[in-house]
């Protein structure tokens, strides 16, 4: 199962990024963990949506150990670095479309509350979180974020753009700035227009009461498809993590795997 969930090409990108992990001080002569099996267990939880305690024994690692290692990797910033590594591979092949970036958000219910949650105004005020996604022109996620469900979509715009990593190019220096920024009317403000132009980005944001959104619709389906790809990972459809950092970690891993699927199509 580890081979299927974590193919050789993905593991070659993951392995060099894993932080060193010291054994617990009580010792006991236990055999070292199979890091690939642990990583596959994390992918399985993300993909299936199962609770950690129901992790199949076939992975050869206990649920407590898998969760503890997931926490350590999260604190070490593994998921962001891995996402960038996959984007670098795509960028080196010229597969990142920098003609525009598209931004949108979607809400999920947070069953257990916790950090980065808030009352969802479209779900009778129940606790929820909001997933913020910025993709390149074809829908590959470049940056993701999590907030409370009561946070306005537009408040995440600047942090998402700042969060675009410097990605390798087929030729020339690394790149992190798209030509245009596309978004619906929820992101429209004079401050955003000025801020984007100061950074050399051309804003293509629908103006409330003026533009119907049809022009944006020719591009909007791509970010909607991106969010649908992410929600294909069942652990993201309902939030069970009390720690916001853990839910963001799963979102980051889902973005990485989404980009890796594109990479596998280029190499097969």
Residue pairs with C-beta under 8 A, 6 or more apart in sequence:
1 40
1 44
1 56
1 58
1 59
2 34
2 36
2 37
2 40
2 59
5 40
5 43
5 44
5 47
6 14
6 36
6 39
6 40
6 43
7 264
9 260
9 263
9 264
9 267
10 260
11 36
11 39
13 82
13 85
13 86
13 89
13 260
14 39
14 82
15 35
15 36
17 78
17 81
17 82
17 85
18 35
18 39
18 73
18 78
19 72
19 73
19 76
19 78
21 33
21 69
21 72
23 30
33 61
33 65
33 69
34 60
34 61
37 59
37 60
37 61
38 59
38 61
38 65
38 66
38 69
40 59
41 55
41 59
41 61
41 66
42 66
42 69
42 70
42 73
42 253
43 253
43 257
44 50
44 55
44 56
44 59
45 52
45 55
45 66
45 70
45 235
46 233
46 234
46 235
46 236
46 250
46 253
46 254
46 257
47 233
47 234
47 235
48 234
48 235
49 233
49 234
49 235
49 237
49 238
51 240
52 63
52 64
52 66
52 67
53 63
54 63
55 61
55 62
55 63
55 66
59 66
70 246
70 249
71 246
73 79
73 249
74 245
74 246
74 249
75 245
79 248
79 249
79 252
79 253
79 256
80 165
80 252
82 252
82 253
82 256
83 165
83 252
83 255
83 256
83 259
84 165
84 167
86 256
86 259
86 260
86 263
87 96
87 140
87 142
87 165
87 167
87 259
88 167
88 168
89 168
89 263
90 96
90 140
90 167
90 259
90 262
90 263
90 266
91 167
91 168
91 169
91 170
91 174
91 175
92 168
92 169
92 170
93 170
93 266
94 169
94 170
95 140
95 262
95 263
95 266
96 136
96 140
96 142
96 167
96 175
97 136
97 137
97 138
97 140
98 136
98 137
98 175
98 177
98 178
98 179
99 137
99 178
99 179
99 180
100 136
100 137
100 178
100 179
100 180
100 181
100 182
100 204
100 219
101 134
101 135
101 136
101 137
101 142
101 161
101 164
101 178
101 180
101 181
101 182
101 201
102 134
102 135
102 136
102 137
102 139
102 181
102 182
102 183
102 219
102 220
102 222
102 223
102 226
103 132
103 133
103 134
103 135
103 156
103 157
103 160
103 181
103 182
103 183
103 187
103 223
104 132
104 133
104 153
104 183
104 184
104 220
104 223
104 224
104 227
105 130
105 131
105 132
105 133
105 153
105 156
106 130
106 131
106 133
106 227
106 231
107 120
107 122
107 123
107 128
107 129
107 130
107 131
107 149
108 128
108 129
108 130
108 131
108 149
108 236
108 237
108 238
108 239
109 120
109 123
109 126
109 127
109 128
109 238
109 239
110 117
110 127
110 128
110 129
110 149
110 239
111 127
111 238
111 239
111 240
112 239
112 240
112 241
112 242
113 127
113 242
114 239
114 241
114 242
114 243
114 244
115 242
115 243
115 244
115 245
116 129
116 146
116 147
116 148
116 244
116 247
116 248
117 127
117 128
117 129
117 148
117 149
117 239
117 244
118 127
118 128
118 129
118 147
118 148
118 149
118 150
118 151
119 125
119 126
119 127
119 128
119 148
119 149
119 150
120 126
120 127
120 128
120 149
120 150
121 149
121 150
123 149
127 149
128 148
128 149
128 239
129 146
129 147
129 148
129 149
129 239
129 244
129 247
130 146
130 147
130 148
130 149
130 151
130 153
130 156
131 144
131 145
131 146
131 227
131 230
131 236
131 251
132 144
132 145
132 146
132 147
132 153
132 156
132 160
133 141
133 143
133 144
133 160
133 223
133 226
133 227
133 230
133 255
134 141
134 142
134 143
134 144
134 160
134 161
134 163
134 164
135 141
135 142
135 222
135 223
135 226
136 142
136 178
137 178
137 219
137 222
138 222
139 222
139 223
139 225
139 226
139 229
140 226
140 258
140 259
140 262
141 226
141 230
141 255
141 258
141 259
142 164
142 165
142 167
143 160
143 161
143 163
143 164
143 165
144 160
144 163
144 230
144 248
144 251
144 252
144 255
145 156
145 159
145 160
145 163
145 248
146 244
146 247
146 248
146 251
147 155
147 156
152 186
153 186
153 187
154 186
154 187
154 188
154 189
154 192
157 183
157 187
157 192
158 192
158 195
161 181
161 196
161 199
161 201
164 176
164 177
164 178
165 176
166 174
166 175
166 176
167 174
167 175
167 176
168 174
169 175
177 199
177 200
177 201
178 201
179 201
179 202
180 201
180 202
180 203
180 204
181 196
181 201
181 202
181 203
181 204
181 205
182 204
182 205
182 216
182 219
182 220
182 223
183 204
183 205
183 206
183 216
184 205
184 206
184 213
184 216
184 220
185 205
185 206
185 207
185 208
185 211
185 213
187 205
188 205
188 206
188 207
188 208
192 203
192 205
193 203
193 205
196 202
196 203
197 203
204 216
206 212
206 213
206 215
206 216
213 220
226 258
229 258
230 236
230 251
230 254
230 255
230 258
231 237
233 250
233 254
233 257
235 250
236 247
236 250
236 251
236 254
239 247
241 247
241 250
